Amino acid sequence: MLMQYTGIKDKNGREIYEGDIFDSHFKWIVEFNNGMFGCQTNAGFSTLNYLLANRAKAKTESYVIGNIYENPELIKK
């Protein structure tokens, strides 16, 4: 289990790592894909920087709620 730091912090100042689950009106799982950190969205893969910069409330409301290793129940439907 290798969780790389994305270089980005959530609204609470908590570091966001690969495999983290964060909430921003949707639950997103942070992953590393093609040399970039991001999340799978309805529109496909979006970089984490793009998501947080271009969603009006995302940067001020997004926060880590757990990770896929310690909290798998958070991603089950």
Buried (B, 14 or more C-beta within 10 A) or exposed (E): EEBEEBEBBBBEEEEBBBBBBBBBEEEBBBBBEEEBBBBEEEEEEBBBBBBBEEBEEBBEEBBBEBBBEEEEEBEEE
